[in-house]
Amino acid sequence: MRAWTVQTSGPVEKGGLRYVRKPVPRPAEDELLVHVRACGVCRTDLHVAEGDLPTHRAGVTPGHEVVGVVAGYGARVEGFGTGDRVGVAWLRHTDGTCAYCSRGAENLCPASRYTGWDADGGYAEYTTVPAAFAHRLPGSLDDVALAPLLCAGIIGYRALRRAALPPGGRLGLYGFGGSAHLCAQVALAEGARVHVLTRGAAAQRLALDLGAASARDAYAMPPEPLDSAILFAPVGDLVPVALRALDRGGTLAVAGIHLSDTPPLHYETELFYEKQIRSVTSNTRADAREFLTLAARHGVRATTHTYPLSRADEALRDLKAGRFDGAAVLVDDGS
């Protein structure tokens, strides 16, 4: 099969990703073999490729927003059959026995493993996934539209819940890429007033088209104090900016898996009046089920830009440079 591998971690412009031929993987006894139909391009893939996240698997194939069909399965798999459409997301293993798993916080499991980081992912024609971590997908959306929901959508949903937005509250979104534009649709459907703070005219136009009350530069102040804010951009300098925009008692959720260093915080102007900061770590399978149900109910749609699988490196470069709004999705081009 054809697949991308991270040969050398570093700037994607330097060519550390390689498009290679490799054997089709064999599923373990508890795994599905998935023929990939579409794979979203996530900023986490960029962090894996560039070394912002430490190497967990040499020569790993990135990609964890996978829509595909079951092409085979191991001897212990039940409940799936050949041809079933499934989703493969970021979280692919937890031990199920630790204190975190026992209290419903499997996203904090110390033994957790991840698609496209600990195991080969979806920038390929085939991938594998433990059957217990495969997601059944709603039939109302096509493969390309579904792919970004499997990470960008799920993590945006968890970040929204972590931000503790009150009913009808005022929400600020810092950065407006794949995850934020899906999160915004859920928040708007639930009655929030959304303000978007982001670079780029195209992203600002998309925000307004989706129903945001305002769209301004990332370092600007929103037109009204915020009850909650979510930082999607991996820019630590924006943490104090977002905190200053919060009203008393507001919450900032930091949604990224990687964040550049934050500057010192000024207690009186950025933290006083019971403002709080929360991080967001991966997601649980329950988050995924809840979000996919809500997405189908509210008609949440990704704004997508397709790239052939053979141009995954270009998609990552364009993501890094902010050349598209919404989300990029890889589709097999047979080359």
Salt bridges, closest charged atoms under 4 A:
GLU13 OE1 - LYS320 NZ 3.24
GLU29 OE1 - ARG76 NE 3.18
GLU31 OE2 - ARG92 NH2 3.40
ASP45 OD1 - HIS64 ND1 3.07
GLU50 OE2 - LYS320 NZ 2.82
ASP52 OD2 - HIS47 ND1 3.01
GLU106 OE1 - ARG285 NH2 2.78
ASP118 OD1 - HIS56 ND1 2.68
ASP120 OD2 - LYS22 NZ 3.11
ASP120 OD1 - ARG57 NE 3.26
GLU125 OE2 - ARG2 NH2 2.82
ASP143 OD2 - ARG37 NH1 3.68
ASP143 OD1 - ARG85 NH1 2.83
GLU190 OE2 - ARG161 NH2 2.83
GLU224 OE2 - ARG193 NE 2.62
GLU224 OE2 - HIS195 NE2 2.70
ASP227 OD1 - ARG170 NH2 2.84
ASP247 OD2 - ARG170 NH2 2.99
GLU270 OE2 - ARG244 NH1 2.58
ASP287 OD2 - ARG158 NH1 2.68
ASP313 OD2 - ARG317 NH1 3.54
GLU314 OE1 - ARG311 NE 2.78
ASP318 OD1 - ARG323 NH1 2.76
ASP325 OD1 - HIS305 NE2 2.66
ASP332 OD1 - ARG2 NH2 3.35
